[in-house]
Amino acid sequence: MSENLHPQSKYTITQEQYDRQMAFIDSIRLTTEEQFIAKALELSAKGNSEGGISWGTILEDTAEKHPTRIAIKWDDDDLLYDYEPVITQNIRYKELNELVNQYANYFISQGLKTGDIVCILFDNRMELCAVNLAVAKVGAVSCLMNTNWPPRMLTHGFNLNPGRMLIVGEEHIDKFQQKKSTITPVQEQQFFYMKDKGETSAPKVFIDLKEAARDFPLDNPPTSAKVEFNSSCFLIFTSGTTGGMPKAAILTHRSMVAPAFVFSEMLDLQPSDTVYIPLPLYHVTALLGAWAPAMYRGAAIAIRRKFSASRFWNDTRKFHARKFGYVGDLCQYLMNQPEKPNDAANPVEAIFGNGLRPEIWKAFKKRFDIPKVLEFYGASESRNAFINEYNFDCTVGFSPFPNEIVKHDPETQEPVRGKDGFLERVEVGDEGLCLFEISEFMPFHGYTSKEETEKKIMRDAFTKGDAWFNTGDLLRDIGFGHRQFVDRLGDTFRWHGENVSTTEVESIASEFHQVHISAAYGVKIPMMDGRAGMLSVATLNTKPEDFDLGGFTKTLLNGLAKFAVPKLLRITSELPTTGTMKIMKGPLKKEGFDINTITDPLYVLLPGESKFIPLTEEIYKNITEGKYRF
């Protein structure tokens, strides 16, 4: 194979690198490509047969094969264990399956049926896993709520896909109660309370789920064998790339089973392995990339309620975790921690996830002695993906599904069509908008909203009548079918592993009485992954020195999720607009927060502070030198 490589990209793969890496992979490969395809076809055939395979039956099969293997470990104790693994709280596969069955059989007794939606709001804990597996066994759909949302966004989430059942953890019951009256009721709707530390009892009209299900049968429910392979299993919220409030992407049982098989093969997971999941389980990387393959192979997962950079490697030792899942920010936070002599003294053999920045990739592997990085790329609403199967550095890998990287207009952020009316592909080494082909074999399920789904489809892209899924992301073609993630397009940016909607940020900002109009966008902060939020606001008959920074900050903090609150603020007399009065964000993004070129007043919300303060030359210098960890 030979390709005309672009000389300007330092990340392109050369022929020599490709041949050498492929020879190495062939020497250690445990499963040939033919065997892998045969297994995948067998799994697909089984899924499409009567009494096939689903998210719930994976647990049943694993519990039968590995009844005494640990399924889930958890422990938020922060005592240091530098070398030896310790005994942590855990549940074994047979015990987990029986607990799930009790919940499932109880749900059936309450009239829950195929296709019903169950909204779930609680932290990363064993009960979360048990409940959504029980919902899957019934054939109903788990709608996982983002626990970082403020009350206002929770209302939107619950009303977008009204639940036949709503299950709220004790740790979030107060926040839920604030907005319970604004949630649209549905017929026979039930409210459930999931006890946590037991410091409070179930509120009025709430059913204590643990108590209610306690005496129900431990046997597998009759419904689990009847769940259809292509039926809905999860609703995962994503802001997508078109802005606005979060949308709910549909994950089918096939969407769960396929990654379970693929990632278990890629990671060579064994029943003796433990996969550490420091990410929230409502995140698709945690759900598909970590939990699904672990359960498929009978391996254990280790979960923590909240990510802790300072305790991370201690956790890997405590749980004896050989693998862990990540998003890009996570790796950056670990790199930002002070170096320790035992950084490399950890049990981790491979990591998998998305967003590891090329700039820190090799340094991260070296510092923490990580032999294998299985970077992948995908979207919650699409089954297409790239996987770095061959362990090249600085790439999301390749995809077995038809995809193209096409030219786009940086201002309109739309794909560029040539004189023939079709899209134009980029050359190797260049970046562009990533598209995946939509076909009968690879359908696009999209969102629960048909209108939002249609916005993501590019029609007549390369030939008349074709259809392609627009990821809304910039990727670089680095040769040999491999891609490198560059950035997100559209009205969102990625920060702290979350997609931030600029429309939502602007909506909250406009509620403040001194704001006339605003523009939200992401800007790059040196040595930080993703884009930090920045707001440019035109004030309403108010001089910058009279602008109420404290009141405005409070408005943002109360109305937005923590990750969505802008870190930088620019106050100006007017914002640049087009002839049709559309705000031009391109120039604002380009200028960023460069204190040396911008004459407007600039402000910053420093880590740990509750109010914007003026961006001085000293603070600007410290930010550019990476002395603040936002």
Buried (B, 14 or more C-beta within 10 A) or exposed (E): EEBEBBEEBEBBBEEEBBEEBEEEEEEEEEEEEEEBEEBBEEBBEBBEEEEBBBBBBBBBBBBEEBBEBBBBBBBBEEEEBEEEBEEBEBBBBBBBBBBBBBBBBBBBEBEBEBEBBBBBBBBBBBBBBBBBBBBBBBBBBBBBBBBBBBBBBBBBBBEBBBBBBBBBBBBBBEBBBBBBEEBEEBEEBBBBBBBBEEEEEBBEEBBBBBEBBEEBEEEBBEBBBBBBBEBBBBBBBBBBBBBBBBBBBBBBBBBBBBBBBBBBBBBBBEBEBBBBBBBBBBBBBBBBBBBBBBBBBBBBBBBBBEBBBEBBBBBBBBBBBBBBBBBBBBBBBBBEEEEEEEBEEBBBBBBBBBBBBBEBBEEBBEBBEBEBBBBBBBBBBBBBBBBBBBBBBBBBBBBBBBBBBBBBEEEEBEBEBEEEEBBBBBBBBBBBBBBBBBEEEBBBBBBBEEEBBEBBBBEBBBEEEBBBBBBBBBBBBBBBBBBBBBBBBBBBBBBBBBBBBBBBBBBBBBEBEBBBBBBBBBBBBEBBBBBBBBBBBBBEEBEBEEBEBEEBBBBBBEBBBEBBBBBBBBBBEEBBEEEEEEBEBBEBBEBBBEBEEBEEBBBBBBEEEEBBBEBEEEBBEEBBEEEBBB
